[in-house]
Amino acid sequence: MQMKNEVRSNTLINIIRTVTMMILSFVTFPVVCRLLGDKMMGLYAWATAFVYYFLILARISIPNIAVRECVKVRNDPDKLNAKVQEFFIIQAVTTLLSFGLLCAIVFSIQIPDFTSQLNRSLIFILSLNFLTGVLSFEWVYTALEKHTYMAIRSIIIAAIVDILIFAFVKYDDDVVLYAFFSILTTVLVVISNLIYLPRLVKFKRGVKYNFRQYFPALGILFLISVVVAVYDKTDTFILGFLDPSKASVGSYSVAMKAVEIVIGIMTALSTVFMPRANYYHQRGDERQFKNLNRYSTNVCLLIVIPAIALMIALATPITKVIAGEEGYVYANIVLISLASLMLTFSISNIIYTQILLPLKKEKLYLIAVAGAAALNAILSLLFGMVVFKDNPAFGVALGTSITDLLLVTTLFALSWNNSKHILLNINNLKILVLGLIIGVAAYFISPALVNALSSNMTLEIAYILDIVIVFFGSAAIYIAGLIFTKEKLTVTILKR
């Protein structure tokens, strides 16, 4: 019972943390979109995508395996200290090698995207994100479930960075300054974590390191890192080459920003469920292991299904509020195309981090993602260059959504014995039907509401009011439906 309460408490803390971070992000992002414009915002997004490849190579999925290994020895200080030092050394080496590869590519390939002084400045500033990130030890805090500390720290740092962005980013040529503030978050997290770390682990000399024990798993995880990096950012990277102006990348990034809000919530919740899933499996407690995965999927669907419904229905108001009326053409259509990623990504993440990793079946994930990465590149090029050449952003978005759907289907099939009970049940069907109802209602009500409101106020204010009214109205209907149909998690919350 105590463990269940801890999971629920940590889940609530992470939801509060992520929602607060989302609000803080949404305060600044629309302003930055307007100040930088679609071309500069697209350039920033493209540079971020390029650097992301090397960030993933630097980590080689070390945080995931580090959490798994540290959970095993969390109650043995000496063994925990040794493992933390081992993983820190491995990540320090991989980070330096990754940065060296980045420098070699940027200085050796003579194309405008790399020879431009502005592009290089953005790339090297953003690369500080993973150079300093090696010192964050975030995986230690995740393994030891220090969620309250991580929540308070993240909110304070995000607020500080937001204030700095408002104070100093004023014009489109401030894109380099904006890039600096974006990595400042990581730098401040590192400083905070290093101050607090001595309370959790002690770095001692004379520790006998045993790196060899991790090599088999790290070999698989390294390959996973490579294919995940290719898969995650292929869309943005290809789009940047299809549109030299980077304006399409700007539209794509606006749509993706809306989607990443919900994905961010799901990723934050995985920091609660992943170590606990590893803990239950290592103890041989299969009943709790299955119950946890069912519970996490229930939470996921409860949030994601209505989010998809409303994101599709409110695509135009959302993108206009984020980016304004000028530029960012087709951002609303791209958002509709990408909305399904909130579900497919979240379920894929649950299957990987809470089922395949604890069961040490990383190879299955590697095979699935490798196939998805190849397919995503093919579909992005096909749809972006040929089928929808007049709207490459939509073509790439459609290719990405199709690929992600096929990926989650493959992962579900590969983990059938352990995942069928978490998805295929009547309770999830209730959530799906309710999401469909509010989505259809919002789709027809929203345009009529905008037309009525815009006759008495500016269109932007009308869009904002439309989002607020439709959101809270849909939420009321959704919650009433959950109570009426006696949805399990809702009933549990009400009983408490």
Buried (B, 14 or more C-beta within 10 A) or exposed (E): EEEEEBBBBBBEBBBEBBBBBBEBBBBBBBBBBBBBBBBBBBBBBBBBBBBBBBBBBBBBBBBBBBBBBBBBBBEEEEBBBBBBBBBBEBBEEBBEBBBEBBBEBBEEEEEEBBEEEEBBBBBBBBBBBBBBBBBBBBBBBBBBBBBEBBBEBBBEBBBBBBEBBEEEBEEBEBBEBBBBBBBBBBBBBBBBBEEBBEEBBEEEEEBEEEEEEBEEBBEBBBBBBBBBBBBBBBBBBBBBBBBEEBBBBBBBBBBBBBBBBBBBBBBBBBBBBBBBBBBBBEEEBEEBBBBBBBBBBBBBBBBBBBBBBBBBBBBBBBBBBBBBEEBBBBBBBBBBBBBBBBBBBBBBBBBBBBBBBBBEBBEBBBBBBBBBBBBBBEBBBBBBBEBBEEBBBBBBBBBBBBBBBBBBBBBBEBBEEBBEEBBEBEBBEBBEEBBBBBBEBBBEBBEEBBEEBBEEEEEBEBBBBBBEBBBEBBEEBBBEBBEEBEBBBBBEEEEE
